[in-house]
Amino acid sequence: MAHQTILEFATSGRGTRDITAAVAKFVAEVVHASGLECGLVQVFVQHTSCSLTITENADPDVRRDLETILERLAPDGDPAYRHDDEGPDDMAAHARSVLLDTGLTVPFGGGRLLLGTWQGIYLWEHRTAPHRRKVVVTVIG
């Protein structure tokens, strides 16, 4: 049995946005309505210039440091890039989404996501301008 929704999030430009609570709320609604005891939650972002990740949810310096690492791996405006249709951050954003990923899977049980104490689910915007992003959440149990 599977249940699915599409959540929409506004980003404020490059950086991370914690979407854990929104995903957890949908899982709780599904569990309450269906009686599922355990299963998997698949989360997928429908875009090629942002990504999803599970990372530290307590210290924001972790996410800032990860952004610094990505800046080194996929810098904006590299003259070697051919694709720059939407500006100097265009190809860098695509590269960053490939280095991370556009989907992830989290187990659930007992009516909740089984994330570790310091884990959160983050939508990571790789473009410098704000965007609206669609995230597909599928609960399978």
Secondary structure, DSSP 8 states (H G I E B T S, - for coil): -EEEEEEEEE--SSEEEE-HHHHHHHHHHHHHHH---EEEEEEEES-SSEEEEEEESS-HHHHHHHHHHHHHHS-TT-TT----TT-TTHHHHHHHHHHS-SEEEEEEETTEE---TTEEEEEEE-SSS--EEEEEEEEE-
